[in-house]
């Protein structure tokens, strides 16, 4: 089954991201599962990488399943630190403490 990237799907992903509370993070897989597309974590990442074309969303609150920051998103760590997100090391969020329980 092929996934067609429509405006509705883009806004469905961005709406889910908008629900992540300040100080919490979600994984790409969590967002995919929330919108009923369990196997489309990469699609979520693709949409978030282009989110600036659709408005202002808290995409900095989305990390990979291990808590790793998005490559090339240099402001992500600073934005998360400002919200009080705890890190395990320089590039990984402490998912045990900061994962959004959605």
N, C-alpha and C positions, 0 to 999 in steps of 0.2 A: 504494500500500500504506500503510495507516494504522498508526501505532505506538501500541500500547496500553501505557500505563504500569502495569506490574504490580509487586507487591512483589519478585518475583524479579528483574525488570529493574533496579529501584532498588538492590537489594543487589549485583547484578552490577557496576553502575557504581561503587558505593561500595567494593566489594572491589578493583576496579582502582585506584581513587584511593589506597587504603590501601597499595598496593605502591610508590608513588612514594617514593624515598628522601629523607631529610632533605638539604637543600641543593640539591635538583633541582626542576624544575617540568615539568609536562606541559601540553599544550593540550587544550581540550575535544575537538578532532578526534582527537587521539592516543588519548584515553580511548574515544571512540566506536569507533575502529578496533580497539582492543584487545578490545572485546567483540563484534566482528563486525557493527557497525552504522555503517559508514563515513560515512553521510550524516546522522547524528543528533547532531552536536555541540551543537545547541541543546537537545536533550533532556537531554544531559549537564549543561549549564548549569542547566536547570530543576531537575533532581534535586539538584544541589549547592546550589542556593539554598534548598532545604528539608531539607538533610541533618541539621540539628540535631534533627529529629524521629526520627531513626533511630540516633543514637549519636554518638560522637566520631570524626570522620574528618579527615584532613589536607587538607581542601578548599582551604586557602590555597595549596596547591602547584599549583593548576590556574589557568591564564591563557589568554587567547585566543592565536591562532596567531602574532600579532606580539609577544607577551609583555606585552600590556596587562593591568593589574590589573582585577579585577571591579569595576564601578561600585557604589558604596554599601558595599563590604566594606572599611571603614576600617582594620581591624586587619591586613589582608592584608600590606601592605608591611612593617610592623613584625615580623610573624611570619616572613616570608621573610628579612629582614635578620638576625634572630636565628639563622637557620640558615646564614648565610653566602652567601645568594643575591646575585649581583651585578646591579646595575641599569644600564641605558643612560642613563636619565633618571629623572625623578621618578615616572613612571607605567608604565615599561616594563622588564621583566626582560631581561637580556642572554641571549637564547635560544641564541646560539651557544655560550656557556659553560655555561649552566645547564640546558639541555633534558635531560630524562631519556631516555637511550638504551635504550628498551624493545624 
